[in-house]
Structures are given as structure tokens and as C-alpha cells.
């Protein structure tokens, strides 16, 4: 699966995320930000466009209804942030900490999570199209009632992840690891799994495999 990468200018002026507090509308675009601290803030309907954001923290910050397009995050920390009802398109998260982030009712398109910590994230009722999770830790993340289209979990830790009420047709989890997974057997139809994973799912059906 080939994702459309963020469309970002090569040469960007430097900025600080705190600058958004001085904007009439909470909007930042075409800017490179490094080393900003924006923790414990509450800001609704933020718009980010054409951005590179590195080594910045957004602990416990509420970004409900955030709209992000063409943004690259690297080594950023969003632990326990609220990004409910977010619209996220052509965005890359690389080496980011997103522990316990609320992504409820989000919309994801051409989004990449690479080497990220996503444990206990809540993606409930979200829609994904062309989204890739690569070498990321998603332990105990919740994908309740999600719509997954062209979504790939590549070499991820999926232990304890919930796919309750989410159909996995065409979704590839074959290279990822888990000991337990919350999923209904009828939602596993046409999911791409490894032989070892197939034995695990067969055991869920009560089969005696010899």
C-alpha cells in the first residue's frame, strides 16, 4: 500500500506553537516548530497545514475537532491528549508518544504512525482509509466500531487490542504480535493473518488442534 505523503515546503520559517494563542482563529500553516511546550491547554477547532513539528509536547492538551493536513510530527509527546473528532489527512507521526490519546470519532486518510507508542489509545467510532501502523506499540488500544479501509498493521504489538464490532476484511495483521485480541469471529472474515495467528483464532472456536 502506497500512502500519499504530506505535501510540505522544503524551506519553512521557524515558529513556536504558542503563536497559535495570538491568532484570531487557531490556525498555523507553513511553519517548522521545534522544542515547543503546549501542555494542559484547551483549544477547539485548531487548523494545522503544511507543518513540520519536532521535539514538542502536548501533554493533556485538548484539541477537539482539530483539522490537520500535510503535517509531519517527529519525536513529539501527546500523552493523554484529547483529539476527539479530529480530521487527519496526509500526516506522519514518527517516533511519537501518543499514550492514552483520545481519537474518538476521528477521520484518518493517508496517515502513517511509525515507531510510535499508542498504548491505550481510544480510536472508537473512527474511519480509516490508507492508514499504516509500522513497528508501533498499540497494547490495549481500542478500535471499537471502526471502519477500516486499506489499513495495515506492520510489525506492531497488538496485544490486548480491541476490534470489537469492527470488521477486519482485507486488513493485514500477519506480521504483528499479540497474545490476546478482542474480536468477534464473524468480524475476522477475510482478515490476513499468519499461520500462528490462525491457530490462535481456531482455539477461540474451541477447536482441538493436533
TORPALUM-577257 format. One record per residue (C-alpha): residue in three letters; residue number from 0; x, y, z. Coordinates in pm, 1 decimal, decimal comma. Layout:
N
atom residuo->ALA; num->NUM; X->X; Y->Y; Z->Z
...
***
This chain:
210
atom residuo->UNK; num->0; X->0,0; Y->0,0; Z->0,0
atom residuo->UNK; num->1; X->138,9; Y->337,3; Z->-103,2
atom residuo->UNK; num->2; X->42,1; Y->638,8; Z->105,6
atom residuo->UNK; num->3; X->31,3; Y->995,2; Z->-20,6
atom residuo->UNK; num->4; X->298,8; Y->1174,9; Z->179,4
atom residuo->UNK; num->5; X->248,1; Y->1514,7; Z->343,2
atom residuo->UNK; num->6; X->290,9; Y->1797,4; Z->92,4
atom residuo->UNK; num->7; X->525,9; Y->2032,4; Z->278,9
atom residuo->UNK; num->8; X->752,5; Y->2308,8; Z->150,9
atom residuo->UNK; num->9; X->1125,0; Y->2231,4; Z->176,1
atom residuo->UNK; num->10; X->1220,5; Y->2565,2; Z->334,4
atom residuo->UNK; num->11; X->993,5; Y->2669,8; Z->620,2
atom residuo->UNK; num->12; X->1024,1; Y->2964,8; Z->859,1
atom residuo->UNK; num->13; X->1078,9; Y->2878,3; Z->1225,9
atom residuo->UNK; num->14; X->795,9; Y->2925,6; Z->1471,6
atom residuo->UNK; num->15; X->660,8; Y->2842,1; Z->1815,9
atom residuo->UNK; num->16; X->335,7; Y->2658,9; Z->1878,5
atom residuo->UNK; num->17; X->245,3; Y->2919,9; Z->2140,8
atom residuo->UNK; num->18; X->196,3; Y->3160,1; Z->1848,4
atom residuo->UNK; num->19; X->-143,0; Y->2999,3; Z->1790,6
atom residuo->UNK; num->20; X->-274,2; Y->3167,4; Z->2106,0
atom residuo->UNK; num->21; X->-233,1; Y->3506,5; Z->1937,8
atom residuo->UNK; num->22; X->-422,9; Y->3413,3; Z->1622,6
atom residuo->UNK; num->23; X->-782,6; Y->3529,1; Z->1580,1
atom residuo->UNK; num->24; X->-856,0; Y->3180,0; Z->1450,8
atom residuo->UNK; num->25; X->-647,6; Y->2891,9; Z->1595,0
atom residuo->UNK; num->26; X->-459,5; Y->2828,0; Z->1270,6
atom residuo->UNK; num->27; X->-92,7; Y->2766,6; Z->1191,3
atom residuo->UNK; num->28; X->46,8; Y->2690,4; Z->846,4
atom residuo->UNK; num->29; X->373,7; Y->2659,6; Z->652,0
atom residuo->UNK; num->30; X->598,1; Y->2665,3; Z->956,3
atom residuo->UNK; num->31; X->862,3; Y->2449,9; Z->1124,8
atom residuo->UNK; num->32; X->834,6; Y->2417,4; Z->1501,2
atom residuo->UNK; num->33; X->1090,3; Y->2255,4; Z->1729,0
atom residuo->UNK; num->34; X->1101,6; Y->2232,8; Z->2107,3
atom residuo->UNK; num->35; X->761,5; Y->2385,4; Z->2184,3
atom residuo->UNK; num->36; X->571,3; Y->2301,8; Z->2502,8
atom residuo->UNK; num->37; X->194,6; Y->2325,2; Z->2477,0
atom residuo->UNK; num->38; X->77,5; Y->2117,9; Z->2773,9
atom residuo->UNK; num->39; X->-257,5; Y->2128,6; Z->2958,7
atom residuo->UNK; num->40; X->-412,8; Y->2372,0; Z->2709,7
atom residuo->UNK; num->41; X->-769,1; Y->2370,9; Z->2574,3
atom residuo->UNK; num->42; X->-814,4; Y->2483,9; Z->2214,1
atom residuo->UNK; num->43; X->-1107,0; Y->2390,2; Z->1991,2
atom residuo->UNK; num->44; X->-1111,3; Y->2362,7; Z->1610,3
atom residuo->UNK; num->45; X->-738,7; Y->2407,6; Z->1555,1
atom residuo->UNK; num->46; X->-619,4; Y->2402,6; Z->1192,1
atom residuo->UNK; num->47; X->-264,5; Y->2291,0; Z->1106,7
atom residuo->UNK; num->48; X->-142,6; Y->2286,4; Z->748,2
atom residuo->UNK; num->49; X->196,8; Y->2236,6; Z->581,8
atom residuo->UNK; num->50; X->381,1; Y->2195,9; Z->912,2
atom residuo->UNK; num->51; X->687,8; Y->2017,4; Z->1049,5
atom residuo->UNK; num->52; X->672,4; Y->1980,0; Z->1429,3
atom residuo->UNK; num->53; X->960,6; Y->1817,8; Z->1619,7
atom residuo->UNK; num->54; X->1056,1; Y->1754,6; Z->1982,9
atom residuo->UNK; num->55; X->740,8; Y->1921,4; Z->2114,3
atom residuo->UNK; num->56; X->496,5; Y->1821,0; Z->2389,9
atom residuo->UNK; num->57; X->119,3; Y->1842,0; Z->2412,2
atom residuo->UNK; num->58; X->54,2; Y->1658,2; Z->2741,4
atom residuo->UNK; num->59; X->-312,1; Y->1654,9; Z->2848,5
atom residuo->UNK; num->60; X->-397,0; Y->1917,3; Z->2586,8
atom residuo->UNK; num->61; X->-748,5; Y->1922,8; Z->2440,0
atom residuo->UNK; num->62; X->-755,7; Y->1960,9; Z->2061,3
atom residuo->UNK; num->63; X->-1115,7; Y->1858,5; Z->1996,2
atom residuo->UNK; num->64; X->-1223,5; Y->1895,2; Z->1631,2
atom residuo->UNK; num->65; X->-864,9; Y->1955,8; Z->1519,8
atom residuo->UNK; num->66; X->-803,4; Y->1961,1; Z->1144,0
atom residuo->UNK; num->67; X->-454,7; Y->1855,9; Z->1031,1
atom residuo->UNK; num->68; X->-344,1; Y->1833,8; Z->668,3
atom residuo->UNK; num->69; X->13,0; Y->1788,7; Z->538,9
atom residuo->UNK; num->70; X->183,3; Y->1772,6; Z->878,8
atom residuo->UNK; num->71; X->492,5; Y->1581,4; Z->991,7
atom residuo->UNK; num->72; X->531,7; Y->1514,4; Z->1365,7
atom residuo->UNK; num->73; X->862,1; Y->1373,2; Z->1489,5
atom residuo->UNK; num->74; X->963,7; Y->1292,5; Z->1847,9
atom residuo->UNK; num->75; X->653,0; Y->1462,2; Z->1987,2
atom residuo->UNK; num->76; X->461,1; Y->1367,4; Z->2302,6
atom residuo->UNK; num->77; X->80,2; Y->1377,8; Z->2302,6
atom residuo->UNK; num->78; X->29,9; Y->1167,0; Z->2617,3
atom residuo->UNK; num->79; X->-333,7; Y->1178,5; Z->2737,5
atom residuo->UNK; num->80; X->-425,6; Y->1448,0; Z->2484,7
atom residuo->UNK; num->81; X->-781,9; Y->1475,9; Z->2354,1
atom residuo->UNK; num->82; X->-802,8; Y->1470,9; Z->1973,9
atom residuo->UNK; num->83; X->-1166,7; Y->1361,6; Z->1954,0
atom residuo->UNK; num->84; X->-1348,4; Y->1418,7; Z->1622,7
atom residuo->UNK; num->85; X->-1017,2; Y->1503,2; Z->1454,1
atom residuo->UNK; num->86; X->-973,2; Y->1522,5; Z->1077,4
atom residuo->UNK; num->87; X->-622,7; Y->1395,5; Z->995,7
atom residuo->UNK; num->88; X->-505,8; Y->1373,1; Z->634,4
atom residuo->UNK; num->89; X->-159,8; Y->1328,8; Z->482,0
atom residuo->UNK; num->90; X->0,3; Y->1329,0; Z->828,2
atom residuo->UNK; num->91; X->302,5; Y->1136,2; Z->955,6
atom residuo->UNK; num->92; X->371,9; Y->1059,2; Z->1321,3
atom residuo->UNK; num->93; X->730,2; Y->935,4; Z->1361,5
atom residuo->UNK; num->94; X->883,8; Y->828,7; Z->1694,5
atom residuo->UNK; num->95; X->594,2; Y->992,0; Z->1878,1
atom residuo->UNK; num->96; X->443,4; Y->911,5; Z->2216,9
atom residuo->UNK; num->97; X->63,3; Y->902,6; Z->2198,9
atom residuo->UNK; num->98; X->-11,0; Y->714,2; Z->2520,4
atom residuo->UNK; num->99; X->-382,3; Y->717,5; Z->2606,0
atom residuo->UNK; num->100; X->-476,7; Y->971,6; Z->2338,5
atom residuo->UNK; num->101; X->-848,2; Y->1011,0; Z->2263,9
atom residuo->UNK; num->102; X->-902,7; Y->979,5; Z->1887,4
atom residuo->UNK; num->103; X->-1276,6; Y->905,7; Z->1918,5
atom residuo->UNK; num->104; X->-1480,5; Y->966,8; Z->1600,3
atom residuo->UNK; num->105; X->-1168,0; Y->1063,5; Z->1407,0
atom residuo->UNK; num->106; X->-1120,3; Y->1063,9; Z->1030,6
atom residuo->UNK; num->107; X->-785,4; Y->936,4; Z->903,4
atom residuo->UNK; num->108; X->-664,4; Y->938,1; Z->542,5
atom residuo->UNK; num->109; X->-307,7; Y->874,7; Z->421,2
atom residuo->UNK; num->110; X->-179,5; Y->871,4; Z->778,9
atom residuo->UNK; num->111; X->136,2; Y->695,5; Z->895,2
atom residuo->UNK; num->112; X->230,8; Y->601,7; Z->1252,5
atom residuo->UNK; num->113; X->594,7; Y->489,8; Z->1250,9
atom residuo->UNK; num->114; X->769,4; Y->359,8; Z->1563,3
atom residuo->UNK; num->115; X->508,0; Y->520,8; Z->1787,5
atom residuo->UNK; num->116; X->373,7; Y->441,5; Z->2134,2
atom residuo->UNK; num->117; X->-5,1; Y->418,6; Z->2102,1
atom residuo->UNK; num->118; X->-89,6; Y->208,8; Z->2407,5
atom residuo->UNK; num->119; X->-442,8; Y->259,4; Z->2546,3
atom residuo->UNK; num->120; X->-540,9; Y->497,8; Z->2266,0
atom residuo->UNK; num->121; X->-914,6; Y->518,7; Z->2203,0
atom residuo->UNK; num->122; X->-999,3; Y->518,6; Z->1829,8
atom residuo->UNK; num->123; X->-1365,1; Y->425,7; Z->1884,3
atom residuo->UNK; num->124; X->-1610,1; Y->506,4; Z->1601,4
atom residuo->UNK; num->125; X->-1330,7; Y->633,4; Z->1373,7
atom residuo->UNK; num->126; X->-1290,4; Y->592,8; Z->998,2
atom residuo->UNK; num->127; X->-955,7; Y->493,8; Z->844,8
atom residuo->UNK; num->128; X->-857,2; Y->492,8; Z->479,1
atom residuo->UNK; num->129; X->-497,4; Y->434,6; Z->369,9
atom residuo->UNK; num->130; X->-353,1; Y->430,4; Z->721,4
atom residuo->UNK; num->131; X->-39,4; Y->243,6; Z->821,3
atom residuo->UNK; num->132; X->87,0; Y->149,9; Z->1167,5
atom residuo->UNK; num->133; X->452,7; Y->40,2; Z->1147,8
atom residuo->UNK; num->134; X->666,0; Y->-103,7; Z->1430,0
atom residuo->UNK; num->135; X->438,5; Y->64,2; Z->1684,5
atom residuo->UNK; num->136; X->310,5; Y->-38,1; Z->2027,0
atom residuo->UNK; num->137; X->-70,3; Y->-44,9; Z->2034,1
atom residuo->UNK; num->138; X->-115,8; Y->-250,9; Z->2350,7
atom residuo->UNK; num->139; X->-473,7; Y->-225,7; Z->2483,7
atom residuo->UNK; num->140; X->-575,0; Y->28,4; Z->2217,4
atom residuo->UNK; num->141; X->-947,3; Y->40,2; Z->2138,2
atom residuo->UNK; num->142; X->-1076,4; Y->26,2; Z->1778,3
atom residuo->UNK; num->143; X->-1443,2; Y->-21,4; Z->1872,9
atom residuo->UNK; num->144; X->-1688,3; Y->12,0; Z->1583,9
atom residuo->UNK; num->145; X->-1427,0; Y->148,6; Z->1342,5
atom residuo->UNK; num->146; X->-1436,7; Y->147,0; Z->962,8
atom residuo->UNK; num->147; X->-1103,5; Y->19,3; Z->832,2
atom residuo->UNK; num->148; X->-1020,3; Y->52,7; Z->463,1
atom residuo->UNK; num->149; X->-668,7; Y->-10,4; Z->331,4
atom residuo->UNK; num->150; X->-530,3; Y->-13,9; Z->684,1
atom residuo->UNK; num->151; X->-209,8; Y->-203,8; Z->763,7
atom residuo->UNK; num->152; X->-58,8; Y->-309,2; Z->1096,5
atom residuo->UNK; num->153; X->304,7; Y->-389,4; Z->1013,9
atom residuo->UNK; num->154; X->527,2; Y->-543,5; Z->1284,0
atom residuo->UNK; num->155; X->318,5; Y->-390,2; Z->1563,7
atom residuo->UNK; num->156; X->242,4; Y->-500,4; Z->1919,6
atom residuo->UNK; num->157; X->-133,3; Y->-558,1; Z->1917,3
atom residuo->UNK; num->158; X->-156,0; Y->-737,9; Z->2249,4
atom residuo->UNK; num->159; X->-489,5; Y->-669,7; Z->2418,7
atom residuo->UNK; num->160; X->-620,0; Y->-453,7; Z->2132,9
atom residuo->UNK; num->161; X->-998,2; Y->-442,3; Z->2095,3
atom residuo->UNK; num->162; X->-1152,2; Y->-465,0; Z->1748,9
atom residuo->UNK; num->163; X->-1498,8; Y->-515,7; Z->1895,9
atom residuo->UNK; num->164; X->-1770,0; Y->-450,5; Z->1633,9
atom residuo->UNK; num->165; X->-1502,2; Y->-371,8; Z->1371,0
atom residuo->UNK; num->166; X->-1481,0; Y->-576,1; Z->1053,5
atom residuo->UNK; num->167; X->-1126,7; Y->-676,8; Z->958,2
atom residuo->UNK; num->168; X->-1196,4; Y->-776,7; Z->597,7
atom residuo->UNK; num->169; X->-880,4; Y->-722,7; Z->393,4
atom residuo->UNK; num->170; X->-683,8; Y->-593,2; Z->695,6
atom residuo->UNK; num->171; X->-331,2; Y->-735,4; Z->727,1
atom residuo->UNK; num->172; X->-214,1; Y->-813,6; Z->1081,9
atom residuo->UNK; num->173; X->3,1; Y->-1110,5; Z->979,7
atom residuo->UNK; num->174; X->338,4; Y->-958,1; Z->1081,4
atom residuo->UNK; num->175; X->215,7; Y->-820,9; Z->1414,2
atom residuo->UNK; num->176; X->230,8; Y->-976,1; Z->1760,5
atom residuo->UNK; num->177; X->-38,5; Y->-1044,5; Z->2017,4
atom residuo->UNK; num->178; X->-121,1; Y->-1298,3; Z->2286,4
atom residuo->UNK; num->179; X->-483,1; Y->-1189,1; Z->2323,3
atom residuo->UNK; num->180; X->-711,4; Y->-989,7; Z->2095,7
atom residuo->UNK; num->181; X->-1071,7; Y->-876,0; Z->2144,1
atom residuo->UNK; num->182; X->-1259,9; Y->-951,1; Z->1823,4
atom residuo->UNK; num->183; X->-1576,3; Y->-1128,2; Z->1715,3
atom residuo->UNK; num->184; X->-1518,8; Y->-1432,0; Z->1496,5
atom residuo->UNK; num->185; X->-1763,5; Y->-1308,0; Z->1232,8
atom residuo->UNK; num->186; X->-1560,5; Y->-986,1; Z->1200,2
atom residuo->UNK; num->187; X->-1242,9; Y->-1184,8; Z->1117,6
atom residuo->UNK; num->188; X->-1369,6; Y->-1294,7; Z->776,8
atom residuo->UNK; num->189; X->-1104,5; Y->-1227,6; Z->508,1
atom residuo->UNK; num->190; X->-859,3; Y->-1080,3; Z->762,3
atom residuo->UNK; num->191; X->-497,8; Y->-1151,4; Z->659,1
atom residuo->UNK; num->192; X->-325,6; Y->-1348,5; Z->938,4
atom residuo->UNK; num->193; X->-17,9; Y->-1566,1; Z->989,5
atom residuo->UNK; num->194; X->-34,6; Y->-1942,2; Z->1045,9
atom residuo->UNK; num->195; X->39,6; Y->-1893,4; Z->1415,3
atom residuo->UNK; num->196; X->-239,1; Y->-1637,7; Z->1445,4
atom residuo->UNK; num->197; X->-477,7; Y->-1869,9; Z->1260,7
atom residuo->UNK; num->198; X->-415,2; Y->-2136,7; Z->1526,9
atom residuo->UNK; num->199; X->-497,2; Y->-1881,4; Z->1799,2
atom residuo->UNK; num->200; X->-824,9; Y->-1787,5; Z->1631,9
atom residuo->UNK; num->201; X->-909,2; Y->-2154,1; Z->1578,9
atom residuo->UNK; num->202; X->-864,1; Y->-2209,3; Z->1952,7
atom residuo->UNK; num->203; X->-1118,9; Y->-1932,3; Z->2013,0
atom residuo->UNK; num->204; X->-1367,7; Y->-2153,4; Z->1827,8
atom residuo->UNK; num->205; X->-1292,0; Y->-2437,7; Z->2066,3
atom residuo->UNK; num->206; X->-1119,2; Y->-2649,7; Z->1803,7
atom residuo->UNK; num->207; X->-890,7; Y->-2932,0; Z->1918,2
atom residuo->UNK; num->208; X->-581,3; Y->-2877,6; Z->1702,8
atom residuo->UNK; num->209; X->-333,1; Y->-3165,3; Z->1691,1
***
